[in-house]
Amino acid sequence: MNIKIKNYLGIAIIAVLFIFALSVMSYVNSYSKSIQPSSFRSFSASGEGKITAIPDIAQFTFSVITEGGKDIAKLQKENTDKTNKIINFAKLSGVVDKDIKTQNYNLDPRYQYYSCPISREAAEPCPPAEIVGYTITQTIAVKIRNFEKIGDIMAGVVQNGANSVSQLSFNIDDLSVIQDKAREEAIKKAKERAKLIAEAGDFKVGKLLSIDEGGYSEPIYGYGIGGFAKTAMETSLPAPQIEPGSQEIKVNVILRYEIE
């Protein structure tokens, strides 16, 4: 009787161990597929969306450079007065406060260097460089939304005291709407490509596993007019003709699907 009980108990233990082993194998297989679908159960398809748009803002910078002696307070006042005059001109021309931004303000010393002959017989050492004055450079960035005024504002900025004007560029103030359209186009193309890949590979497109996105848009650059800024106080400069052109916004997406 005891032998029979022992036999039944052994069979039961073996059965339990077998069922447990099957459960573990099934769990490991399911877990492996769930965490690493890309290695053997997935594929990817890419698409690019491209939208051509017309820029709606122009941006340029102007600098007021003031050189003087060692009286820093006097130099700062002179530079500030010139800069404020230009800013007031820009505002009167229709540029709003939020579109005028101080980009840089630098106060740099100017040195007098001495050239001393190199001689073993020289009794006195060469004197060190001496500060003889300072230079203040203040740079302002300006955005213009009315393109009909770009040329007049740039010429007027120089005539009102700017030493240089440069970095003219065109851009789109709010890219989100255009980027959304480009993204929709990119996803549509990626889905179409995924279907073609599945048909060619004789399998079905499964659930979407991931989306990776990348995109860029580059501002359109114009030109600087600093070259003729030196004569601005002596001559009346003609307003340059400005053409904004167009801007291309691209969005690239990669869709990864499960293979069925």
C-alpha positions in Angstrom: 0.0 0.0 0.0 2.8 2.4 0.9 4.6 1.5 -2.4 1.4 2.5 -4.4 1.1 5.8 -2.6 4.8 6.5 -3.2 4.3 5.7 -7.0 1.2 8.0 -7.2 3.1 10.7 -5.4 6.1 10.5 -7.7 3.9 10.6 -10.8 2.0 13.7 -9.4 5.3 15.4 -8.7 6.6 14.7 -12.2 3.4 16.0 -13.7 3.5 19.2 -11.7 7.2 19.8 -12.7 6.3 19.2 -16.3 3.4 21.7 -16.3 5.6 24.2 -14.5 8.4 23.8 -17.1 5.9 24.3 -19.9 4.6 27.5 -18.2 8.1 28.9 -17.8 9.0 28.2 -21.4 5.8 29.8 -22.6 6.3 32.9 -20.5 10.0 33.3 -21.6 9.0 33.0 -25.2 6.2 35.6 -24.9 8.3 38.0 -22.9 11.2 37.7 -25.4 8.9 38.5 -28.3 7.3 41.4 -26.4 10.6 43.2 -25.5 12.5 42.5 -28.7 10.1 42.7 -31.6 12.5 44.6 -33.8 15.1 41.8 -33.9 12.9 39.2 -35.6 9.2 40.3 -35.9 9.2 43.9 -37.1 10.1 46.1 -40.1 10.3 49.8 -40.7 9.3 52.2 -43.4 10.3 55.9 -43.9 8.6 58.9 -45.4 9.4 62.5 -46.0 7.0 65.4 -45.9 8.0 68.6 -47.7 6.2 72.0 -47.6 7.4 75.1 -49.4 6.3 78.3 -47.7 6.9 82.0 -48.0 8.7 83.6 -45.0 6.7 86.1 -43.0 9.4 87.8 -41.0 12.8 89.4 -41.8 15.5 89.8 -39.2 18.7 91.8 -39.3 21.1 93.2 -36.7 22.7 96.6 -36.5 25.6 97.7 -34.4 26.6 101.1 -32.9 30.3 101.2 -32.3 31.6 104.2 -30.2 35.3 104.8 -29.5 36.6 107.3 -27.0 39.0 108.0 -24.1 39.0 106.7 -20.6 35.8 108.4 -19.5 33.6 105.3 -19.6 30.4 107.1 -18.4 30.6 109.6 -21.2 31.3 106.9 -23.8 28.3 104.9 -22.6 26.0 107.9 -22.8 27.1 108.6 -26.3 26.6 105.0 -27.4 23.2 104.8 -25.7 21.9 108.0 -27.2 22.8 106.9 -30.7 21.3 103.4 -30.1 18.1 104.9 -28.7 17.8 107.2 -31.7 17.9 104.3 -34.0 15.4 102.3 -32.0 13.0 105.2 -31.9 13.3 105.4 -35.7 12.5 101.7 -36.0 9.4 102.0 -33.8 8.2 105.0 -35.7 8.6 102.9 -38.8 6.2 100.3 -37.5 8.5 97.8 -35.6 6.9 96.8 -32.3 8.7 96.6 -29.0 8.8 92.8 -28.8 10.6 92.7 -32.2 13.6 94.7 -30.9 16.1 92.9 -28.8 19.6 93.8 -27.5 21.9 91.0 -28.7 25.3 92.1 -27.4 26.8 94.9 -25.4 30.6 94.9 -25.2 33.0 97.4 -23.5 36.6 96.7 -24.6 39.8 98.5 -23.7 42.1 99.9 -26.4 45.8 99.6 -25.7 48.9 101.5 -26.7 51.7 99.1 -27.3 55.4 100.1 -27.4 58.0 98.8 -29.8 61.3 98.4 -27.9 64.5 97.3 -29.6 66.0 94.1 -28.4 69.5 94.9 -27.1 71.7 93.4 -24.4 72.9 96.9 -23.6 69.5 98.3 -22.9 69.4 99.5 -19.3 65.6 100.1 -19.0 62.9 97.4 -19.6 60.2 98.0 -22.2 57.1 99.7 -20.7 53.9 97.6 -20.6 50.9 98.2 -22.8 48.8 101.1 -21.6 45.1 101.6 -21.8 44.4 104.7 -23.8 40.6 104.4 -24.2 37.6 102.2 -24.6 35.3 101.0 -27.4 31.6 100.2 -26.8 29.8 98.0 -29.3 26.1 97.5 -28.9 24.2 95.1 -31.3 20.5 95.1 -31.7 18.4 92.5 -33.5 15.3 93.7 -35.3 12.4 91.8 -36.7 10.3 93.3 -39.5 6.9 91.9 -40.4 6.0 94.3 -43.2 8.3 93.4 -46.0 7.5 96.6 -47.9 9.4 98.5 -45.2 12.5 96.4 -45.0 14.6 98.4 -47.4 13.6 101.8 -46.0 14.2 100.6 -42.4 17.6 99.2 -43.1 18.7 102.3 -44.9 17.2 104.5 -42.2 19.0 102.6 -39.5 22.3 103.4 -41.1 21.5 107.0 -41.7 20.5 107.4 -38.0 23.9 106.3 -36.8 24.5 102.6 -37.1 28.0 101.7 -37.9 27.1 98.4 -39.6 24.0 96.4 -40.6 24.3 92.7 -41.2 22.8 89.2 -40.9 19.7 89.8 -42.9 17.6 86.6 -42.9 14.1 85.5 -43.7 12.1 83.0 -41.7 8.6 81.8 -40.6 7.5 83.1 -37.3 5.4 80.2 -36.3 6.5 76.9 -37.9 4.1 74.6 -36.0 1.2 74.8 -38.5 3.5 74.1 -41.5 5.4 71.4 -39.7 2.1 69.7 -38.9 1.2 69.6 -42.6 4.7 68.2 -43.5 4.4 65.6 -40.7 1.0 64.4 -42.0 2.5 64.1 -45.5 5.5 62.2 -44.2 3.3 59.7 -42.2 1.1 59.1 -45.2 4.0 58.3 -47.4 5.5 56.0 -44.7 2.3 54.1 -44.4 2.0 53.6 -48.2 5.6 52.4 -48.3 4.9 50.0 -45.4 2.1 48.4 -47.4 4.3 48.0 -50.5 7.1 46.4 -48.4 4.6 44.0 -46.8 3.2 43.0 -50.2 6.7 42.4 -51.6 7.7 40.4 -48.5 4.4 38.4 -48.5 3.4 39.3 -45.0 0.9 41.5 -43.3 1.4 44.8 -41.6 0.8 44.5 -37.8 0.4 47.0 -35.1 2.5 50.2 -35.0 5.4 49.8 -32.6 7.2 53.2 -32.7 7.5 56.5 -34.6 10.8 58.3 -34.9 10.8 61.9 -36.3 13.4 64.3 -37.6 13.1 67.5 -39.5 14.7 70.8 -40.3 14.1 74.1 -41.9 16.7 76.7 -42.7 16.3 80.4 -42.7 17.0 82.2 -46.0 19.9 84.6 -45.6 20.2 87.9 -47.4 23.2 90.1 -47.2 24.9 92.6 -44.9 25.1 96.3 -45.8 27.9 97.1 -43.4 30.1 97.9 -46.4 28.5 101.2 -47.1 27.7 102.1 -43.5 30.8 104.1 -43.1 29.6 106.8 -45.5 26.0 106.8 -44.1 26.5 110.1 -42.3 27.7 111.8 -45.5 25.4 110.5 -48.2 21.8 109.6 -48.5 21.6 105.8 -49.1 19.0 104.3 -51.5 16.8 101.7 -49.9 17.9 98.2 -51.1 15.4 96.0 -53.0 14.6 93.0 -50.8 13.2 89.6 -52.0 12.3 87.1 -49.3 12.1 84.0 -51.7 10.6 80.8 -50.3 11.5 78.4 -47.5 11.3 74.6 -47.5 10.2 72.8 -44.4 11.0 69.0 -44.2 9.9 66.4 -41.7 11.1 62.8 -41.9 9.5 59.9 -40.0 10.3 56.3 -39.6 7.4 54.0 -38.7 8.2 50.5 -37.2 5.5 47.9 -37.5 5.0 44.4 -36.2 5.0 41.6 -38.8 1.9 39.4 -38.8 
